[in-house]
Amino acid sequence: MSTWHLPEMQRFHLSSGLAVWLLDRQDLPVVSVTLAFPEGANEDRPGLQGTAHLTGITLDSGTVTRSALDISGAIERLGSSLRFHAGHDGTTVGLTSLVRNFQPSLEILGDILAHAAFPDTELERKRTQHLTSIAQQKDRASTIASWAFHRLAYGTSHPYGTDVGGTEESVRRIRHENTAGYHERHLTPDSCTAIVIGPVRESECRALFQEILAPWNTRRQHPIASSAPPPETRPGLFLIDRPGSAQAEIRMGHPSLRRNSPDFFPVIILNRVLGGQFSSRLNANLRERRGFTYGAWSSFGLGKLGGPFLAGTAVNTADTGAAIGEMAGEIDGMSKGNMTAEELSFATEGIAGNFALMFETPAQVAGVLQNIVFYGLGEEYYATYLDTLRGVTLDQVNIAATKYLTTEQMTLVVVGDAGKIAPLLSTRGGVTPTGLDQLGL
């Protein structure tokens, strides 16, 4: 039996409901605080996708008593850093500080959490920057393929059908009351777990947090959502024209399982064999044997609401039809339960060998603990991780492959020069021309 445990933690709650997980590491020169909120873009309201993201990037743009320049200047003088990130499944707010400057840095973060003002001028500035970023991303074939796949696989009403950052149209609709409202409803202490890593004793941490974060005392007024409308999946082959493109971006997949599924371990093993490592079946075929690409891959999104299985690559335009056939063939083969015992052993030990690398830095440790918060994994989840992984049988993996890989139900997106690609796809049945505008993106 593998013996491994998370570093010893002190756990306590503040009167505001904030949960604190403290890893007292006296060997570190800095203190890292990660506030993990189990709500993110999944909570964006219809037509206002991007609210969680815009709230996050505008959070430090001013409070009742501090301007954006006041905040950035003070943080820079202290040698500290603030970070904000909204994903689909959760939001994180982070602070890293030198030990000697932890208290004043925490005071700034506390002011932001309690009194974020979202000034109109700063909101407009951030909105303009974000809209520019969206426009720039639309010039990338890989982004076009990803956005189109998610919209076609999930539809407009499911959170995973729209990128975390929203669309140009939805971002333009977001107003001060939307960001301020998101902050008040979702970034509350009683929904938050603070992960603190550094040379801080429990008594000191408890006293500082209780005093400095006392004004941050809003309460969650709603249950955390655990469901969403079912995906409106559109199987079939969709071609997005990118005139003059020398390559074709290919994405194929469908909605799949949740992160906390009991099939998680069989699925990560099968994915490693299929497309999750350099020696995977997809890469060995399309790169090594066929010479179609520099790399082919697959992944399981494993989100809170059932992320997608997705395989992808970029190939020369002339190889598009053949590459799609080879990808579908490899996925079909795996779905028939044809993994070998040798592949199982190699993949399992590869995952096990990378396990310790997840805990090398404070940021990585915080990321692991953050997953526990976001996905309700249980505090002993990682203590049994290696034993559970190595206990997976070949039958379990092959059953999972049959269950979660179904090519006839897959959405296939190709982005490239349609005039040259369409004739290469004639043998695959109907091809539907589309574009980001037609998909509402």
C-alpha positions in Angstrom: 0.0 0.0 0.0 1.3 3.4 -0.9 1.7 5.7 2.1 1.2 9.4 1.3 -0.6 12.2 3.0 -1.3 15.8 2.4 1.0 18.0 4.5 -0.5 18.5 8.0 -3.0 21.3 8.1 -4.7 23.4 10.8 -8.3 24.0 10.0 -10.6 26.6 11.6 -13.6 28.8 10.8 -14.0 32.5 11.4 -17.2 34.0 12.6 -18.0 35.2 9.1 -18.1 31.5 8.0 -14.8 31.7 6.2 -13.0 28.3 6.3 -9.2 28.5 6.7 -6.8 25.7 5.8 -3.3 26.5 7.1 -0.1 24.8 6.1 2.5 26.3 8.5 5.8 26.1 6.5 8.5 27.9 8.4 11.0 27.1 5.7 9.4 29.4 3.2 10.2 33.2 2.8 6.7 34.1 1.6 3.1 33.7 2.5 0.7 32.5 -0.1 -3.1 32.9 0.3 -5.6 31.4 -2.1 -9.2 32.1 -1.6 -11.2 29.3 -3.3 -14.9 30.0 -4.2 -16.8 27.1 -5.6 -18.7 29.3 -8.1 -17.5 30.7 -11.3 -18.7 31.3 -14.9 -21.3 28.5 -14.4 -23.2 31.1 -12.4 -23.2 33.7 -15.2 -26.7 34.7 -16.2 -28.0 34.1 -19.7 -27.0 36.9 -22.1 -24.4 38.1 -19.5 -21.7 35.4 -20.0 -18.3 36.8 -19.0 -19.6 38.5 -15.8 -17.5 36.3 -13.5 -14.4 37.0 -15.6 -15.0 40.7 -15.8 -15.8 40.8 -12.1 -12.5 39.1 -11.3 -10.3 41.3 -13.5 -12.0 44.5 -12.2 -12.0 43.5 -8.5 -8.8 45.4 -7.7 -9.8 48.5 -9.7 -10.8 50.5 -6.7 -12.6 50.5 -3.3 -14.4 53.1 -1.3 -11.1 54.6 -0.1 -8.5 53.4 -2.6 -8.2 54.0 -6.3 -6.8 51.4 -8.8 -3.5 53.3 -8.7 -3.5 53.3 -4.9 -3.9 49.6 -4.8 -1.4 48.7 -7.5 1.2 51.2 -6.1 0.8 49.9 -2.6 1.1 46.2 -3.7 4.2 47.0 -5.7 5.9 48.9 -2.9 5.3 45.9 -0.6 6.8 43.5 -3.1 3.5 41.5 -3.1 1.2 40.3 -5.9 -2.5 39.9 -6.3 -4.2 37.4 -8.7 -7.7 36.8 -9.7 -9.1 34.0 -11.9 -12.6 32.9 -12.7 -13.1 29.5 -14.3 -16.3 27.8 -15.2 -16.3 25.7 -12.0 -14.9 28.2 -9.5 -13.1 31.4 -8.7 -9.8 32.1 -7.0 -8.4 35.3 -5.5 -4.8 35.1 -4.4 -2.1 37.0 -2.6 1.6 36.3 -2.3 3.6 38.4 0.1 7.0 38.6 1.8 6.6 37.5 5.4 7.4 40.9 6.8 4.8 42.5 4.6 2.0 40.0 5.1 -0.2 42.1 7.4 -0.3 45.3 5.2 -0.8 43.2 2.1 -3.6 41.3 3.7 -5.2 44.6 4.7 -5.3 45.7 1.0 -6.8 42.3 0.0 -9.4 42.6 2.8 -10.4 46.1 1.7 -10.9 44.8 -1.9 -13.0 41.9 -0.7 -15.2 44.0 1.5 -15.4 47.2 -0.5 -14.7 46.6 -4.2 -16.4 49.6 -5.9 -16.1 48.6 -9.6 -15.8 52.3 -10.8 -17.4 52.9 -14.1 -14.2 54.3 -15.7 -12.2 51.2 -14.7 -15.0 48.8 -15.7 -15.0 50.4 -19.1 -11.2 50.2 -19.4 -11.2 46.5 -18.5 -14.1 45.8 -20.8 -12.3 47.5 -23.7 -9.1 45.5 -23.0 -11.1 42.2 -22.7 -13.0 42.9 -26.0 -9.7 43.5 -27.7 -8.5 40.2 -26.3 -11.6 38.4 -27.7 -11.1 40.0 -31.1 -7.4 38.9 -31.1 -8.3 35.3 -30.1 -10.8 35.1 -33.0 -7.8 35.4 -35.4 -6.4 32.0 -34.1 -7.6 28.9 -35.8 -7.1 26.8 -32.6 -9.3 29.2 -30.6 -12.0 29.2 -33.3 -12.0 25.4 -33.3 -12.3 25.3 -29.5 -15.1 27.9 -29.2 -17.1 26.3 -32.0 -16.7 22.8 -30.6 -18.0 23.8 -27.2 -20.9 25.8 -28.7 -21.9 22.8 -30.9 -21.4 20.2 -28.2 -23.2 22.0 -25.4 -25.5 24.7 -27.0 -26.2 28.2 -26.0 -28.0 27.5 -22.7 -25.3 25.3 -21.1 -22.5 27.1 -19.3 -19.8 25.1 -21.1 -21.2 26.2 -24.5 -19.6 29.6 -24.0 -16.0 30.5 -23.1 -15.4 31.8 -19.6 -14.7 35.2 -21.0 -18.1 35.4 -22.7 -18.7 36.8 -26.2 -18.3 40.3 -27.6 -22.1 40.8 -27.5 -22.5 39.5 -23.9 -19.5 41.4 -22.5 -20.9 44.7 -24.0 -24.1 44.1 -22.0 -22.4 43.8 -18.6 -22.9 46.8 -16.3 -21.7 48.0 -13.0 -24.7 46.4 -11.2 -23.8 43.0 -12.8 -20.2 42.9 -11.5 -21.1 44.4 -8.1 -24.0 42.0 -7.9 -21.8 39.0 -8.8 -19.3 40.1 -6.1 -22.0 40.4 -3.5 -23.8 37.1 -4.3 -20.9 34.8 -5.0 -17.7 36.1 -3.4 -18.8 35.7 0.1 -16.8 34.4 3.1 -19.2 31.7 4.0 -18.8 30.1 0.6 -15.0 30.5 0.6 -12.0 28.3 1.8 -8.8 30.3 2.4 -5.7 28.2 1.7 -2.7 29.7 3.6 0.8 28.4 3.0 3.9 29.9 4.6 5.6 30.6 7.9 2.5 31.6 9.9 1.4 30.1 13.2 -2.2 29.2 13.7 -2.8 31.7 16.5 -1.3 34.5 14.3 -3.2 33.5 11.3 -6.5 33.3 13.2 -6.0 36.7 14.8 -5.0 38.5 11.6 -7.8 37.0 9.5 -10.4 37.7 12.2 -9.4 41.3 12.6 -8.5 42.3 9.0 -11.3 40.5 7.2 -14.0 41.4 9.8 -15.6 44.0 7.4 -16.0 41.2 4.7 -19.1 39.7 6.2 -21.7 39.3 3.4 -23.6 36.0 3.4 -24.5 33.8 0.5 -28.2 34.1 -0.2 -28.6 31.2 -2.6 -27.6 27.5 -2.8 -24.5 26.6 -4.9 -25.8 25.3 -8.3 -24.9 21.7 -9.0 -26.8 21.2 -12.2 -27.4 22.9 -15.6 -29.7 22.4 -18.6 -28.7 19.3 -20.5 -26.2 19.8 -23.4 -27.8 20.5 -26.7 -25.3 18.5 -28.6 -25.2 18.7 -32.4 -23.3 15.6 -33.7 -22.0 15.9 -37.2 -19.2 17.5 -39.2 -19.0 21.3 -39.2 -16.6 23.2 -41.5 -15.5 26.8 -40.7 -13.9 28.6 -43.6 -10.6 30.3 -43.0 -9.5 31.3 -46.6 -5.8 30.9 -47.4 -5.1 28.8 -44.3 -2.3 26.3 -44.9 -3.5 24.0 -42.1 -6.7 22.6 -40.8 -7.5 22.6 -37.1 -9.5 19.5 -36.1 -11.6 18.9 -33.0 -13.8 16.0 -32.3 -15.6 14.9 -29.1 -18.8 15.1 -27.0 -19.9 15.9 -23.4 -18.6 13.4 -20.9 -18.3 12.7 -17.2 -18.0 14.9 -14.1 -14.7 15.4 -12.2 -16.0 13.6 -9.1 -17.2 10.6 -11.1 -16.2 7.1 -9.7 -14.9 6.5 -13.2 -12.3 9.2 -12.9 -9.3 6.8 -12.5 -10.1 4.4 -15.4 -10.8 7.4 -17.6 -7.5 9.2 -17.0 -5.6 5.9 -17.7 -7.5 5.3 -21.0 -6.9 8.9 -22.0 -3.2 8.7 -21.4 -3.0 5.7 -23.7 -5.3 7.3 -26.3 -3.9 10.8 -26.5 -2.5 12.0 -23.2 1.2 11.3 -23.6 3.8 11.5 -26.3 3.7 7.8 -27.0 -0.1 7.8 -27.1 -2.0 6.0 -29.9 -3.1 9.2 -31.5 0.3 10.8 -31.6 2.1 7.6 -32.6 -0.3 7.2 -35.5 -0.7 10.8 -36.8 2.8 12.1 -36.0 5.1 9.1 -36.1 3.6 6.8 -38.7 1.7 9.2 -41.0 3.7 12.4 -40.6 0.5 14.4 -40.6 1.2 16.7 -37.6 3.6 17.8 -35.0 1.2 16.5 -32.3 -2.2 14.9 -31.8 -3.9 14.7 -28.4 -7.0 13.9 -26.4 -8.4 15.0 -23.0 -11.3 14.7 -20.7 -12.5 18.1 -19.4 -13.9 16.5 -16.2 -15.8 19.7 -15.2 -18.3 20.1 -12.4 -21.1 19.7 -14.9 -19.6 17.1 -17.1 -16.7 18.4 -19.2 -16.1 17.1 -22.7 -14.0 14.3 -24.2 -12.0 16.1 -26.9 -9.4 15.0 -29.4 -7.5 17.4 -31.6 -4.7 18.2 -33.9 -3.5 20.5 -36.7 -2.6 19.1 -40.1 -1.7 20.2 -43.6 -4.8 21.0 -45.5 -4.3 18.1 -48.0 -4.2 15.6 -45.1 -7.4 16.7 -43.5 -9.7 13.9 -44.6 -7.1 11.2 -43.9 -6.3 12.6 -40.5 -9.9 12.6 -39.5 -10.2 9.0 -40.5 -7.2 8.0 -38.5 -8.4 9.9 -35.4 -11.8 8.3 -35.6 -10.3 4.9 -36.1 -8.1 5.2 -33.0 -11.0 6.4 -30.9 -13.2 3.6 -32.3 -10.5 1.0 -31.5 -10.3 2.3 -27.9 -14.1 2.3 -27.5 -14.1 -1.4 -28.4 -12.1 -2.1 -25.3 -8.8 -3.1 -26.9 -6.3 -1.7 -24.4 -3.6 -4.1 -23.5 -2.1 -5.0 -20.1 1.2 -3.5 -21.2 -0.5 -0.2 -22.0 -2.4 -0.2 -18.8 0.8 -0.7 -16.7 2.8 1.9 -18.6 0.1 4.5 -18.4 -0.7 3.9 -14.7 3.0 4.2 -13.6 3.4 7.3 -15.8 0.5 9.0 -13.9 1.8 7.7 -10.6 5.3 9.0 -11.4 4.0 12.5 -11.9 1.9 12.5 -8.7 4.6 13.9 -6.4 5.2 16.7 -8.9 1.8 18.1 -8.0 3.1 19.1 -4.6 6.4 20.8 -5.4 5.5 24.4 -4.9 3.0 26.3 -2.7 1.0 27.2 -5.8 0.7 23.6 -6.8 -0.3 22.5 -3.3 -2.9 25.2 -3.3 -4.2 24.0 -6.6 -4.6 20.5 -5.3 -6.5 21.7 -2.2 -8.5 24.0 -4.5 -9.7 21.0 -6.4 -11.0 19.4 -3.2 -13.0 22.6 -2.6 -14.4 23.0 -6.1 -15.3 19.3 -6.7 -16.2 18.0 -3.3 -13.5 15.3 -3.4 -13.1 14.9 0.3 -10.0 15.7 2.4 -8.7 12.1 2.2 -9.0 11.9 -1.6 -5.3 12.4 -2.3 -4.2 10.2 0.6 -5.7 7.2 -1.3 -5.0 8.5 -4.8 -2.1 6.2 -5.7 -3.7 3.1 -4.2 -6.9 3.8 -6.1 -5.0 4.5 -9.3 -2.9 1.3 -9.1 -6.0 -0.7 -8.2 -7.7 0.0 -11.6 -8.0 -3.2 -13.7 -7.9 -3.6 -17.4 -11.6 -4.6 -17.5 -12.5 -1.3 -15.7 -10.6 0.8 -18.3 -12.0 -1.1 -21.2 -15.6 -0.7 -19.8 -15.0 3.0 -19.3 -13.7 3.3 -22.9 -16.9 1.7 -24.2 -19.0 3.9 -22.0 -17.4 7.3 -22.7 -16.1 7.1 -26.3 -18.9 7.0 -29.0 -17.7 8.4 -32.3 -21.2 8.4 -33.9 -22.3 10.9 -31.3 -19.3 13.2 -31.7 -19.2 16.7 -32.8 -16.5 17.2 -35.4 -15.2 20.7 -36.1 -12.7 21.6 -38.9 -11.3 25.1 -39.3 -9.4 25.8 -42.6 -9.7 26.7 -46.2 -13.1 25.4 -47.0 -12.6 25.5 -50.7 -9.8 23.0 -50.5 -11.0 21.0 -47.5 -14.6 20.3 -48.5 -13.8 18.0 -51.4 -11.6 15.9 -49.0 -14.5 15.3 -46.7 -17.0 14.2 -49.3 -16.7 10.5 -48.2 -17.7 11.4 -44.7 -21.3 12.3 -45.4 -22.9 15.6 -44.8 -20.7 18.6 -44.1 -22.3 21.7 -42.5 -20.7 25.1 -43.2 -20.8 27.4 -40.2 -18.9 30.2 -38.5 -18.5 31.9 -35.2 -21.1 34.5 -36.1 -23.6 31.9 -37.1 -23.0 30.1 -33.8 -23.5 33.3 -31.8 -19.9 33.7 -30.9 
